[in-house]
Amino acid sequence: MPPSTSPPLRLALLLYPGCMPAGLFATADLARAANLRAQRAVVTTCWAGVDLAPVPTWQGPALTPGVALAQAEVDAVLVPGLWLSSPDGWQAPALQQQLAPAVAALRALPRRTRVWSYCAGVALAAASGRLRGRSATATWWLRKALEQQFGAVHWYFDEPLVEDGTVTTAAGANGHLPLMLHALSQRLDAAALGDLQSLLMLPRPRATHPAFAGHDLMAVADPTLRQAVLWVQRCPATALRLPALADALALSPRTLARRVQAHTGLSAALWMRRIKLRQVGEALCETPQPLKRIAEDLGFASEAGLHRAFQQATGQTPLAYRMAHG
């Protein structure tokens, strides 16, 4: 359905002991702003818990849910992150016991209910079984712990957002932003979405190299090109072909090429390469992986070829880029 006739998305903001509620408050603010900008109900929110008892949050006040999750009539549930001081902290028996009721409540949700989670909150979604056999992402430094405990999940830690059926996951403590951007892109026109992005959806403070400016998910307002970004991020570098991307988007290669040119000023081939090289830049800054491993993970033909392409795009060697931006 077009945005003007789409029914509002009913979203539950899940409270559980020790959760970090800032992302929930920000999501509620974005929902209100979207409704005001559209002059209609785009997203409605409710605060949910396992029951109606006050929930102690991380270094914050106890918040009282308005509805028990089992009784909430919602389309989706947002699971926020929690504070972990180490990757192994998630597996602490005391924490597992504390989170068990919330995990059980997620497990009991109807299968049609969408589950959104971000940062360390993805671990709760995985523990509930909702990610079994599906693709997901999470905060990169939890990679080893999550891969060990949830081997049935297809992890893509180099991607900022992954949608697979009824589950959508995002990486980072600000993962609620790409989650909401993804949802709102299906319910708002490009102008309204652009207003929300410029006014409220602020990017992280780390400087972006000019070669990669505008190539991240948060910077793309066009819904079709947002889907294209996600496809390119998941596709191995050696398999990037305009016809394959156009087919995935149900467009002709000519139409897609014109759309990319109109929105970015770049050819489709160069735009796809820049998105892939931006992933390389992210991996250089956020992980200690050597360039050879990054090349293998992202599907480049060789380390030497990636080195040349990256230096040509940025004017810096991968090592110099890591030292300057990491």
N, C-alpha and C positions, 0 to 999 in steps of 0.2 A: 504493500500500500504506500502511496505517497505520504510524505511527512505530514501534510495538512490533515489527513484523515486517520493517521495511526493512533490507536488507543494508547493511553499513557502506560509507560513501563512502571510496574509496581515493584519497588526495590526495598528489601529488608537490609538494614545496617546491623550486622551481628555484633553483639557485645558478649565477650567471654572474659574470664579472669585474666588479668595481665595484658590484655590487648592494648595496642597503642591507638587511641581514639582520634588522633588528629586527622587521619585520612577519612574517617567517617564524617566528621564535622565538615571537612572540605567537600566531600561528596554531596552532603545535604545542601551546602551553599551553592554548588554547581547546579544541582537539580532545581533549586529555587530560581537561580539566575536564568536557566534555560526556559523555565516556565514563564518568567517575566518577559524574556526576549521574544518568545514565540507567541505571547498573549494567549496561551492555552496550557493545559496540563500535558507536559511532555514526560516528566518523571515524577512519581509520587514516592515518598520514602516513609519508612517506619523504623523505629528502633526495636530490635528483637533480641531476646535472650533465651536461654534454655527454659527459664521460668520468669516470673515477674519480680524476683528478688534483686536488690541493688547489686551491681557488678563492679568490683574494684578494678580500675584500669591502671595501666603502668604509670606510676608517678603522677597520677591525676585523681580526680574525684571519682567516687562511686556513682555510676550512672544507672538509672532505673529504666529497664525496658518498658515499652508501651504494650508489647504483645509477646507471648511465648511463640517461639519459632514454629512449633508444631501446629499452632492455630493461625499463623499468619497466612493470609491469602495474597501471595506475591508471585511475581514472575521470576525473580532472581534474588539471590542472597549475596551480599558483599562480605567477605571474610577478611578483616584487616590483619596487619602484621602484629607480631609480638616482639618484645625485646629479648634478644639472645646475645650473651657475651662471647660465645664461641660456637662453631659449627656443631660441636657435640652436645651443646646445651639442650637442644631439642629432645635428645634421647634420655635426659635425666628422669628417673622414675617419679620423682615428686611432681615434675612438670607434666608428665604423661597422665598422672592421676588427676591433676588439677584440670586438665583440658579434656579428659575423657567424656564428660557430659556434653560438651559442645561438639566433639567429634561424633558422638552417638546421634545428636540432633541433626547434624548434617547428613549422616548416613540414612536417617529415617525420612528425609525429604522425598517427595514424589520425584520420580526420575525425570519428569518434564521440567521441574524447577531448575533454572540455571544457577550455577554456582560460580561466582567470581571471587578470585582470591589474589593477593599480591604479597610480595616480600616473604617473610617467614610464615605468613598466614597460609601460603600454599601447602605447607606441611600438614595443616589441619585438614584441608581438602583431600590431600593424598591419603592421610590416615583414615578418612571416612570411606575410602574406596571409590570415591567419585572420579578419580583420575586413572583408575586401573585400565590399562589398554589404550589410554588416550595420550595425546601430545600435550606438553605443558612446559612452562618456564618458571623460574624462581630466581631469587637473589643468587648471584654467581658464587659467593663464598660458602653457600650451603650445598654446593654441588656434590661433594663427596658424601656427605651425610645422607642427602636425599637419594642419591643413586644407590647407596648401599641398602637403605631401608625400603625404598619403593622401586624395586627393579622392574616392576610391571608397567611403570610409567615411561613414556617416550619423552625424554628430557631434551629440551633445546635451550640451553642456558645462554646462548649468544643472541637470543631474540628478546625484545622488550615486551612483546605480547604474543600470546598463542591462544587461538580459539579452536576448540575441537568439540563439535556437537554442543552439548549443554554446559560445558565448562570453559571458562576463559581465565587465563592466568597472566600475571604481569610481574616483571622483575622490579626490584628496588623499593625503597621506603615510600616513594611517591608514585607507586604503581597504580594508585586509584585514579591518577590523571589519565594515562592511556586507556584504562578500562572505561572511564566515563566518556572520553573522546570517541572511542570505538562505538559505544552505545548511542551517543548523541548524533554521530555522523549518519545514522540510519533514521533519525527522527527530526533533524533540523535541516533547513536549506543551507547552502554553502555560506551565504552572507551571515546568517545568524550564528552558525558554528564558528566562523572566523572572528566574530565579535567576542564570543566566549573565550576563544583561544588567546586573543590579544589582550583581553582584560583580566582573565582569571587563571588560565592554564599556563602558568609561568614555567619555562624550562629550568633545568637544574643549573646552578651557577657556574659550573666548569665551562671555560671558554671552548667554543667549537672552532675547529680550523675552517677558514673560509672555503676550502674545497668541499667541505661537507655541510655547509650551511644550507638549511632548507631540505635536507635529505633524511631527516629523522621523522618518525611517525607523528610526533607532536606538531610538526611544521606543515603537514599536508592536510588541507581542508577538504579536497575533493574526495568523496567516498570511494570512487573507483580506483583512484591512484593510491589511496590508503590500502586497499586490498592488494594492489600491485606491489607496494612496498613490502607487505608481509610475505607475498609470494617470492619476491626476489631474495628476501632475507633467508628464507628456508631453502631456496634452490642452490645447489652447488654452483660455484662460479663458472666451471667449465660447461655447465648446461644452460646458461642464460642465453635464451634466444627469444627474439621478439614474437615470432609466431606462437611459441609455446605459452608465453605470458598472455598474449591476446586470446588464445584458446581458453586459458583458465578463466579469463574475465568475460568470455562470450562476446568478444569484440573482434572486428577485423584488424589485422596488423596496421593497416593504413589509418583506421580511425584511432587506434591506440597511439600510434606515433604522433598524430596531429594533437591529440589530447595532451600528451607529455610535453610536446613543444610549446603548446599554448600556456600550460601552467608553470613550466620550469625554464623555458628558453633553451633547453638542451635536446639533443637527439635522444631517442629512446635507448639506444645502445649505450651512450655515454651516461645517461641517467641511471641505468641499471648497474653499470660498472661503479659509479660513485656510491650508490647505496651499498654495494658489496664491499668497497674499500672503506666505507665508513664503519662497517662491522669490524674490519681489521683494526681500524683506529680504536674502536671501543675495546676490543680484546687486548690491544697493546696497553691501554690505560688501566683496565680493570682486572687484568689477570697477569700472572708472572709467566705465562706460557711463552716458549720460544717461537720465533716466526715460523719455523718449520711445522710445528704443531698447529698453529693458527691456520696456515695454508691448507693443511690436511683437513682440519675441522670445517673450513668454509668452502672446500672443494676447488681450490686453485690447483692448476696443473703442476706447479713446482714452486719451491721457496724462492728460487732466483727470479722467476717470472713475476711473482708477487712483489718482491723487493723492487724490481724495476718499475712496475705499475704504480706502486705506492709512492715512490720517490718522484715519479713523473707528475702525479696528481697533487702532491703536497709540497714538493720542493725539499722534503726532508727524508732521510733514511728512516726506516721503522724504528731503529734504536734512538735516533735523535728525537723522533716524534714522541716516543715513550717517555723520554727524559723531560721533554718540554711540556707535555700535556697530562702525564700520568699523575 
